[in-house]
Amino acid sequence: MKTKKLLKLLLASVIFISLFTVNAMAADNIKVILNGSELVFDVAPQLVNGKTMVPMRKIFEALGAEVNWISETQTITAEKENIVIIMQIGSPVISVNGNDIELDTAPFLAEGKTFVPLRAAAEGLSADVKWDSETRTVTISAEAKAAADYILSKQFSLIDDRLFINMPEDSIDSAKQPSRTNVFFSSQLETCLSLNRATERLYVYAYELFAVSSGDIEKDALAVIRTIDGKPDITFEYSDISKDGFEAAKIIPSSFDTTEKEVLLKSTLVKTEDNLLIMVSVYSESKYFNDEEKCIKLADDILDTLSLGSRTVNRLKRTEALWIYEMEIQEDYTTSLFRGVDFDVHHIMKTIGADDMNRPTMGIYMGWHPSPIKAPQDSKVEITAGKILNQDMEWVSYEHNGIFHHETIFSVPTNDYPMLHIFISADNEKDLGTLKAMAHTLILP
């Protein structure tokens, strides 16, 4: 009996000594070099499942991050500039700015320390990591990866595939967020992308100008600049940034107006393959416009990723479907859809030159709660009878600031969108008549 007990004790001792020796060898042999200098840990790194695990506070603080430990949930958070990393003991997932990435080895507690995967922690903070198996050395270069290469990795479609642009991974397309119920951006009129961080609030707005290019992008840029609604003391510069298969001009404000809620940083005017113009602008919220150089560089980097999309705009004479209806569309007129929570608005616009923003336009609201017709008090209002969709209706006509308007609201026999509100505007009687005649071609096939 004594012999068996002695053998068990000897066996346990051998196992313990063997485990200690293996861990000690792994710890003694793994070196971590950060920007040329060796990191010294009070508890040595460990190799687990082929992954180097290190004490979390030492590695994060060495990389310039602020570390927090939440004991109740055994959660680690590390923040550096615009990056937030979250890890949890026992969880094989790391969250980097809200994006979950699977880990081969989960964080764990040992020797009074929280161990985390070195590579995941360092790369999450935009560092470059290399492993030399022969010398068992991990080399970290915190500046090896360019910021633009690291953050501009998520591609977005602008204006329903008219253009494409790259943004940071934590950016969102505002029109596709189901929680947004009060502001909408049509996929065929404009697109709004947003980057919301603790230290940055950047927005990218893309507008389909429905303007025909003159064939000279610099001339187009000057024409657009003249129509920009800005303060008189802010001027704009432009430069031709065209490249193979891509004609564009960069438009830069000469100064930044931080008294406004949003500060315009830079814009790019793009000529599309169908010879129309699109404006893409980057703004910063003024209260987050603290690091001017950084914001401008990010705006430049984002705009530099612009590329042409595949969708073209039809400007031929045609019959076009507008939800359940059809309408005869005249030559040089475009259609686009603005979609809301419980309504759609189809826009019919005439394409004209870049130097004239008063383009003839018709909007057809289809929904439940149309806005009432409100002619300005100083306008002379005329009422004329008409018939659309075999429905008797009335046109309310008035002029304001040199623009002619026709509006009508009437109900239609459908359970989905029972109200139509048609509103027309043009600066001349000819285009006004063309739009009004198109409205009367609306049918339910």
RONUDREN-211010 format. One line per 2 residues: number of its first residue (from 1); for each residue x, y, z of C-alpha. Coordinates in pm, whole numbers, always signed. Example, Ala and Ser with C-alpha at 12.3 -4.5 7.8 and 13.67 -1.06 7.14 Angstrom:
<rs>
1> +1230/-450/+780 ~ +1367/-106/+714 $
</rs>
This chain:
<rs>
1> +0/+0/+0 ~ +281/+238/+96 $
3> +455/+155/-233 ~ +144/+248/-436 $
5> +109/+579/-251 ~ +477/+655/-310 $
7> +444/+576/-680 ~ +141/+804/-706 $
9> +329/+1088/-535 ~ +633/+1036/-759 $
11> +410/+1028/-1071 ~ +232/+1347/-967 $
13> +564/+1514/-902 ~ +697/+1410/-1243 $
15> +382/+1543/-1417 ~ +400/+1872/-1226 $
17> +772/+1914/-1297 ~ +716/+1829/-1667 $
19> +434/+2082/-1703 ~ +635/+2348/-1524 $
21> +937/+2278/-1742 ~ +735/+2298/-2067 $
23> +573/+2630/-1966 ~ +904/+2766/-1845 $
25> +1072/+2677/-2173 ~ +795/+2839/-2372 $
27> +810/+3149/-2154 ~ +1188/+3173/-2157 $
29> +1211/+3130/-2533 ~ +942/+3375/-2655 $
31> +1058/+3730/-2713 ~ +835/+4025/-2801 $
33> +996/+4316/-2986 ~ +795/+4640/-3021 $
35> +931/+4905/-3258 ~ +1284/+4770/-3212 $
37> +1281/+4734/-2832 ~ +1215/+4417/-2632 $
39> +909/+4416/-2408 ~ +972/+4276/-2061 $
41> +670/+4111/-1895 ~ +644/+4049/-1518 $
43> +467/+3723/-1612 ~ +618/+3565/-1922 $
45> +425/+3507/-2247 ~ +279/+3162/-2308 $
47> +233/+2958/-2623 ~ -119/+2808/-2625 $
49> -257/+2617/-2923 ~ +23/+2766/-3129 $
51> -75/+3122/-3032 ~ +131/+3363/-2827 $
53> -65/+3479/-2522 ~ +57/+3780/-2323 $
55> -60/+3979/-2019 ~ -322/+4214/-2156 $
57> -237/+4535/-1967 ~ +130/+4528/-2062 $
59> +72/+4477/-2435 ~ -217/+4725/-2468 $
61> -44/+5001/-2271 ~ +280/+4945/-2464 $
63> +78/+5006/-2784 ~ -61/+5332/-2641 $
65> -410/+5209/-2549 ~ -608/+5283/-2235 $
67> -713/+4957/-2067 ~ -1014/+4882/-1847 $
69> -1104/+4559/-1669 ~ -1468/+4493/-1577 $
71> -1453/+4223/-1311 ~ -1829/+4156/-1301 $
73> -1833/+4034/-1661 ~ -1460/+3955/-1690 $
75> -1444/+4191/-1988 ~ -1140/+4375/-2122 $
77> -1172/+4704/-2312 ~ -884/+4885/-2478 $
79> -920/+5225/-2645 ~ -672/+5411/-2862 $
81> -772/+5717/-3063 ~ -1059/+5591/-3282 $
83> -1027/+5220/-3202 ~ -1221/+5034/-2934 $
85> -1137/+4669/-2862 ~ -1350/+4442/-2642 $
87> -1257/+4091/-2526 ~ -1400/+3860/-2261 $
89> -1247/+3578/-2063 ~ -1338/+3245/-2223 $
91> -1492/+3404/-2533 ~ -1327/+3319/-2868 $
93> -1433/+3654/-3016 ~ -1265/+3996/-3028 $
95> -1471/+4306/-3112 ~ -1291/+4586/-3299 $
97> -1510/+4894/-3337 ~ -1818/+4673/-3325 $
99> -1691/+4417/-3575 ~ -1661/+4065/-3432 $
101> -1357/+3855/-3527 ~ -1317/+3491/-3424 $
103> -1012/+3391/-3218 ~ -831/+3058/-3220 $
105> -760/+3092/-2848 ~ -983/+3277/-2600 $
107> -842/+3508/-2328 ~ -783/+3337/-1993 $
109> -667/+3403/-1636 ~ -336/+3258/-1513 $
111> -85/+3350/-1244 ~ -299/+3646/-1144 $
113> -288/+3796/-1496 ~ -530/+3820/-1786 $
115> -373/+3670/-2096 ~ -487/+3776/-2445 $
117> -379/+3670/-2797 ~ -90/+3900/-2887 $
119> -153/+3910/-3262 ~ -525/+3989/-3229 $
121> -456/+4263/-2972 ~ -179/+4428/-3175 $
123> -348/+4403/-3516 ~ -671/+4533/-3366 $
125> -477/+4850/-3281 ~ -351/+4879/-3641 $
127> -4/+4737/-3569 ~ +184/+4492/-3792 $
129> +283/+4158/-3635 ~ +543/+3903/-3752 $
131> +642/+3568/-3597 ~ +983/+3410/-3639 $
133> +949/+3043/-3546 ~ +1325/+2976/-3551 $
135> +1410/+3244/-3296 ~ +1063/+3230/-3131 $
137> +1037/+3607/-3163 ~ +730/+3823/-3217 $
139> +806/+4154/-3388 ~ +548/+4433/-3366 $
141> +565/+4749/-3577 ~ +303/+4995/-3457 $
143> +350/+5223/-3758 ~ +400/+4960/-4028 $
145> +46/+4968/-4162 ~ -69/+5291/-4323 $
147> -383/+5431/-4165 ~ -569/+5463/-4494 $
149> -490/+5101/-4589 ~ -612/+4984/-4254 $
151> -936/+5178/-4215 ~ -1070/+5219/-4570 $
153> -1172/+4858/-4612 ~ -1553/+4873/-4644 $
155> -1697/+4951/-4988 ~ -2028/+5133/-5025 $
157> -2254/+5188/-5325 ~ -2339/+5552/-5392 $
159> -2675/+5645/-5547 ~ -2774/+5289/-5632 $
161> -2445/+5179/-5797 ~ -2370/+5506/-5976 $
163> -2037/+5523/-5789 ~ -1848/+5324/-5526 $
165> -1642/+5452/-5235 ~ -1443/+5299/-4949 $
167> -1493/+5393/-4584 ~ -1375/+5263/-4244 $
169> -1530/+4935/-4129 ~ -1744/+5104/-3863 $
171> -1913/+5337/-4114 ~ -2281/+5295/-4197 $
173> -2519/+5374/-4481 ~ -2776/+5594/-4307 $
175> -3057/+5496/-4545 ~ -3020/+5130/-4451 $
177> -3045/+5166/-4074 ~ -3389/+5042/-3958 $
179> -3375/+5254/-3643 ~ -3372/+5576/-3842 $
181> -3735/+5680/-3883 ~ -3713/+6053/-3942 $
183> -3443/+6108/-4203 ~ -3414/+5914/-4528 $
185> -3180/+5930/-4821 ~ -3295/+5789/-5150 $
187> -3073/+5536/-5318 ~ -3136/+5705/-5655 $
189> -3113/+6070/-5550 ~ -2848/+6089/-5284 $
191> -2658/+5876/-5036 ~ -2543/+5962/-4685 $
193> -2267/+5759/-4521 ~ -2165/+5833/-4163 $
195> -1866/+5759/-3943 ~ -1954/+5807/-3575 $
197> -1666/+5772/-3331 ~ -1572/+5910/-2993 $
199> -1341/+6168/-3150 ~ -1475/+6191/-3507 $
201> -1807/+6255/-3679 ~ -1764/+6244/-4056 $
203> -2035/+6233/-4322 ~ -2011/+6158/-4692 $
205> -2295/+6298/-4905 ~ -2331/+6197/-5269 $
207> -2573/+6396/-5487 ~ -2700/+6314/-5836 $
209> -2699/+6666/-5984 ~ -2891/+6561/-6299 $
211> -2665/+6803/-6481 ~ -2512/+6734/-6824 $
213> -2135/+6771/-6845 ~ -2000/+7030/-7086 $
215> -1718/+6790/-7177 ~ -1466/+6994/-6977 $
217> -1450/+6887/-6609 ~ -1279/+7213/-6503 $
219> -1553/+7418/-6668 ~ -1812/+7197/-6497 $
221> -1642/+7249/-6161 ~ -1646/+7627/-6201 $
223> -2015/+7615/-6296 ~ -2101/+7406/-5990 $
225> -1897/+7632/-5761 ~ -2106/+7930/-5875 $
227> -2422/+7748/-5762 ~ -2291/+7636/-5419 $
229> -2496/+7793/-5142 ~ -2220/+7921/-4915 $
231> -2122/+8236/-4735 ~ -1981/+8515/-4955 $
233> -1645/+8513/-4774 ~ -1579/+8145/-4852 $
235> -1424/+8077/-5190 ~ -1343/+7746/-5354 $
237> -1047/+7613/-5543 ~ -1057/+7325/-5789 $
239> -811/+7086/-5948 ~ -848/+6830/-6226 $
241> -792/+6484/-6080 ~ -898/+6287/-6387 $
243> -732/+5952/-6453 ~ -780/+5670/-6703 $
245> -1152/+5616/-6750 ~ -1242/+5853/-6468 $
247> -1295/+6228/-6509 ~ -1322/+6426/-6187 $
249> -1232/+6755/-6023 ~ -1162/+6817/-5657 $
251> -1334/+7121/-5504 ~ -1173/+7263/-5189 $
253> -1308/+7544/-4967 ~ -1054/+7816/-4896 $
255> -1154/+7819/-4528 ~ -1367/+7621/-4285 $
257> -1679/+7768/-4130 ~ -1698/+7614/-3783 $
259> -2003/+7825/-3691 ~ -2215/+7584/-3893 $
261> -2321/+7245/-3754 ~ -2129/+7067/-4030 $
263> -1799/+7179/-4180 ~ -1741/+7109/-4551 $
265> -1394/+6958/-4584 ~ -1365/+6864/-4953 $
267> -1575/+6762/-5252 ~ -1519/+6569/-5572 $
269> -1721/+6634/-5888 ~ -1739/+6318/-6100 $
271> -1837/+6288/-6465 ~ -2016/+5956/-6518 $
273> -2010/+5735/-6826 ~ -2351/+5870/-6931 $
275> -2209/+6227/-6928 ~ -2388/+6338/-6609 $
277> -2237/+6495/-6297 ~ -2235/+6367/-5939 $
279> -2103/+6563/-5639 ~ -1949/+6373/-5347 $
281> -1871/+6582/-5037 ~ -1714/+6504/-4700 $
283> -1826/+6696/-4392 ~ -1723/+6695/-4027 $
285> -1944/+6789/-3735 ~ -1803/+7121/-3618 $
287> -1771/+7019/-3252 ~ -1550/+6725/-3358 $
289> -1339/+6935/-3595 ~ -1047/+6956/-3352 $
291> -767/+6791/-3546 ~ -798/+6979/-3877 $
293> -504/+6806/-4046 ~ -629/+6459/-3954 $
295> -987/+6529/-4070 ~ -871/+6670/-4404 $
297> -638/+6375/-4464 ~ -916/+6127/-4394 $
299> -1149/+6318/-4630 ~ -880/+6308/-4900 $
301> -817/+5937/-4848 ~ -1189/+5858/-4869 $
303> -1247/+6064/-5184 ~ -941/+5907/-5348 $
305> -1117/+5566/-5339 ~ -1406/+5680/-5564 $
307> -1473/+5460/-5864 ~ -1738/+5445/-6136 $
309> -2038/+5216/-6096 ~ -2242/+5027/-6352 $
311> -2583/+5200/-6340 ~ -2667/+5463/-6602 $
313> -2956/+5710/-6612 ~ -3217/+5674/-6887 $
315> -3292/+6005/-7064 ~ -3476/+5870/-7369 $
317> -3846/+5916/-7441 ~ -4021/+5617/-7287 $
319> -4305/+5470/-7082 ~ -4184/+5405/-6730 $
321> -4332/+5222/-6432 ~ -4382/+5434/-6119 $
323> -4479/+5178/-5854 ~ -4818/+5037/-5974 $
325> -4862/+5319/-6229 ~ -4712/+5403/-6567 $
327> -4624/+5743/-6714 ~ -4501/+5876/-7048 $
329> -4159/+6032/-6983 ~ -4026/+6285/-7235 $
331> -3671/+6298/-7373 ~ -3404/+6452/-7145 $
333> -3611/+6378/-6835 ~ -3488/+6139/-6565 $
335> -3673/+5952/-6292 ~ -3555/+5862/-5942 $
337> -3712/+5721/-5630 ~ -3706/+5866/-5278 $
339> -3833/+5607/-5029 ~ -3963/+5679/-4677 $
341> -4125/+5480/-4397 ~ -4483/+5489/-4528 $
343> -4449/+5673/-4857 ~ -4261/+5688/-5188 $
345> -4179/+5998/-5390 ~ -4096/+5961/-5759 $
347> -3899/+6256/-5898 ~ -3903/+6347/-6267 $
349> -3629/+6599/-6353 ~ -3502/+6759/-6669 $
351> -3126/+6731/-6723 ~ -2972/+7071/-6797 $
353> -2633/+7240/-6762 ~ -2426/+7244/-6444 $
355> -2455/+7622/-6417 ~ -2835/+7615/-6375 $
357> -2975/+7452/-6061 ~ -3334/+7568/-6129 $
359> -3417/+7255/-6325 ~ -3779/+7170/-6414 $
361> -3900/+6910/-6164 ~ -4208/+6704/-6084 $
363> -4255/+6504/-5766 ~ -4526/+6241/-5722 $
365> -4589/+6159/-5356 ~ -4761/+5825/-5294 $
367> -4859/+5762/-4933 ~ -5099/+5820/-4647 $
369> -5024/+6170/-4520 ~ -4934/+6421/-4793 $
371> -4821/+6766/-4690 ~ -5092/+7031/-4746 $
373> -5058/+7273/-5034 ~ -4932/+7603/-4894 $
375> -4886/+7882/-5145 ~ -4696/+8186/-5011 $
377> -4932/+8458/-4885 ~ -4808/+8714/-5136 $
379> -4865/+8478/-5433 ~ -5157/+8494/-5671 $
381> -5330/+8154/-5669 ~ -5530/+8008/-5957 $
383> -5746/+7692/-5947 ~ -5806/+7486/-6260 $
385> -5993/+7156/-6300 ~ -5838/+6844/-6449 $
387> -5854/+6465/-6461 ~ -5576/+6220/-6371 $
389> -5626/+5842/-6340 ~ -5990/+5909/-6429 $
391> -6014/+6104/-6104 ~ -6148/+6458/-6101 $
393> -5888/+6686/-5942 ~ -5783/+7050/-5921 $
395> -5450/+7216/-5999 ~ -5339/+7487/-5756 $
397> -5108/+7721/-5949 ~ -4892/+8007/-5820 $
399> -4562/+8187/-5881 ~ -4295/+8254/-5620 $
401> -3949/+8409/-5668 ~ -3965/+8361/-6044 $
403> -4058/+7992/-6021 ~ -4394/+7863/-6144 $
405> -4567/+7592/-5937 ~ -4855/+7351/-5998 $
407> -4981/+7123/-5718 ~ -5267/+6879/-5669 $
409> -5372/+6629/-5402 ~ -5633/+6360/-5455 $
411> -5722/+6009/-5339 ~ -5687/+5696/-5552 $
413> -5862/+5356/-5531 ~ -5580/+5151/-5373 $
415> -5530/+5010/-5025 ~ -5154/+5062/-5017 $
417> -5090/+5428/-5090 ~ -5434/+5592/-5108 $
419> -5320/+5955/-5159 ~ -5129/+6120/-5443 $
421> -4966/+6461/-5415 ~ -4822/+6589/-5745 $
423> -4605/+6901/-5731 ~ -4444/+7066/-6034 $
425> -4197/+7355/-6055 ~ -4019/+7527/-6346 $
427> -3884/+7872/-6424 ~ -4059/+7893/-6763 $
429> -4405/+7816/-6899 ~ -4280/+7573/-7166 $
431> -4118/+7327/-6923 ~ -4408/+7375/-6683 $
433> -4650/+7272/-6959 ~ -4438/+6967/-7051 $
435> -4437/+6842/-6691 ~ -4809/+6904/-6650 $
437> -4881/+6712/-6972 ~ -4668/+6421/-6844 $
439> -4870/+6415/-6520 ~ -5188/+6367/-6721 $
441> -5040/+6054/-6885 ~ -5030/+5873/-6548 $
443> -5231/+5551/-6582 ~ -5302/+5234/-6383 $
445> -5233/+4954/-6637 $
</rs>
